[in-house]
Amino acid sequence: MLKKFFSVMILIAVIFFCGQNKTSAADYYVGNYDSGLRAYVMTETLHFYGNYRWYTVKVKATDGRQIVYVDYSFDGGAGRRETFKNSQGYSGVVESGTVEDNIYSYALKVWGDWVMGKGKSGATFD
């Protein structure tokens, strides 16, 4: 009887502690593409290289039925505007009010939070 009790207690402890290690990724809405697909930054894929001026991120675009994943690379520098390239073949200067502009704003906020020691976004930094 005592052996069964301890076995059950160990099983409960294992389930409890294993369940504590699970993390979930979050998606952050950044607007709609011209196609009508809603775009979400997959926050755990945001990766900064060196400083906030060069970073990559994956966007999930969906209309509720289909999902398209778009990889982005952003680059900027002193005295010039932010530019982007994506896996769908689009590239250019980040224009105000676009999905790319909203991604840039989100990335800038994440970078600022990280610099201030408040960053818990799931982003990675080199």
Summary of the structure (lengths in Angstrom):
residues: 126
radius of gyration: 20.2
end to end distance: 54.7
largest distance: 75.3
contacts: 311
relative contact order: 0.15
helix: 31%
strand: 36%
